[in-house]
Amino acid sequence: MCNVPFTREVGASIFAVIRRAQAAIQAYDNGVDTLKQFAAERNIDGYFQALGAFESALANTYQGLEFLRKNVKERLFEKGDGSDLERINRIYNISRHYDPAKDLSEEHLRAVWLRNDGLCTKEYTITYNELRSWVEYLCKISDSLAKGQRPG
């Protein structure tokens, strides 16, 4: 059993961070694998599997960082700063809240799609490398927390 020196409430948030980190890295790796498969086979199923995996990696990364933010009571980004985290937040919210009947246009049949360099919406892009860096950062924090250490 994990013996972490935190309050029950903080411990619950820590477990949520660890769970999101594990899900994020697994989804990201799955996205890479299915994107490679799509590139080789060019089937629509592979595209949507890769898209779903990268959207899941992005969502789990953002949610994990949100759990951390709530405990340290600091902002992840300033609105309008254009940072990776603001773009991750915007893509996450667009993916989560879009309504196909009113939010999609003839030129954009999906709210989020894949390009050669990353995930995109009409207004935002996060590259695969940027997303991977945040997944790795969350995993590093998760590892520290799992060892009972405060991230530094």
N, C-alpha and C positions, 0 to 999 in steps of 0.2 A: 504494500500500500504506500502511496505517496504521502510523505510527511512534510507538508509545506507550512512554514510558519506565518500564515496569514489568517485574518478573520474569516469566518464562514462566508460572508458576502463577497469578500475579495477572492477567496478560494473558488467560489462558483464562477466568477468572472474569468479567473485564470484558466479553469477547465474549459470555458467557452472559447478562450483565445487558443488554447492548445488544439481543441477540436477543429476550429476554423483553419488553423495553420496546416493541420494534417490534411483536411479536405482541399485546401488551396493547392498544396504541392501535388497531391494526387490528381486533381483536376487539370492542373497545368501540364503535368507530364502526359496525361491522357490526351490533352489537346494537341500537344506536339506530335504524339504518335498518330493520332487520327488525321492531323493535317498532312503529315508525310504520306499517309495512306491515300488521302484525297488527291494529293499532287500526283501520285503514281497512277491512280485508277480513274480519277475524274468522275466520281459518282456523287450524286447529290446527297446521298445518305452520309457519306464521309464528310462532306462539307458541314452539314448540320450537326453531326456528332462533334466535330472540331469546334464549331461555334458554341455549342452548348457547354462543352468542357471549358473553353476559355471564359465564357460568361460566368460559369460556376467558380472558376479560379478567381476571377475579379470580384465576384460577390463575397466569397469567403474571405478574401484578403481584406476587403473593405470592412466587413462585419467584425473580423478579428481586431483590426485597428480601432474600430469604434468601441469595442469592449475595453481596450486599453485606454483610449482617450477618456472614457467615463471615469476610470479609476485615477488617472493623473490630472484630470480636469484641465486639459489643454486642448486647444483646437488643432485639428489635423492640417488645416489650411485656412487661408483667408479668402473669402469670396472674391473671385476675379483675379486671383494671383496666377492662374494658368499652370499651377504646379501639377506634377504627376497625380498627387492625391486629389486635387480638385477634379481633374479629368476622370480619374477612377470613380469618384463620387458621382459625377454627372452621367457617365456611361452606366453605372450601376442603377441609378434612379431612372434613367430612360428605359433601360431594359426591364426594370421591375414594374414601371407604371404605365407603359405605353398602351394605347387603345388602338388596335389595328384599324378600326372603323373611322377614326378621326385623325390619327397621328401619322399615318403613312401616305405617301404621295406616289404618283406614277413613276417618279425617278428613284424613289427609295421604298422598296417593297418590304423592307425589314427595318426595325428600329435600330438594330445593331448588326453589323456585318464584319466579315474578315477581309482584310487586304493583305498584300504580301508582307507588309511591315507590322500589322497589328489589328486591334479591334477598333471599329469606327462607328460613329453616328453622323448625323448631318453636320454637327458642329464640333465634335471632339474625337480625338484619336489617342490611344495609348499603345505604344509599340509593344511587341512581345518581350523585348529586352527590358523595357521599363516595368512591365507587369512582373516579369520574372524577378527583377531586383526587389520589388515589394513583397513578393511571395517569400523570397529568401530571407528578407528582413524580418517578416512575421515569424518565420520558422526559427530564426536565431533567437528572437525574443521568447518564443514558445519553449525552446530548449532550456533557456535560462530559468524560466518560470517553473518548468517541470522539475528542475534540480533544486527548487526552493530558493533561487537567487533572484534578486531584483534586477531587471534589465538595466544596463548602464550605457 
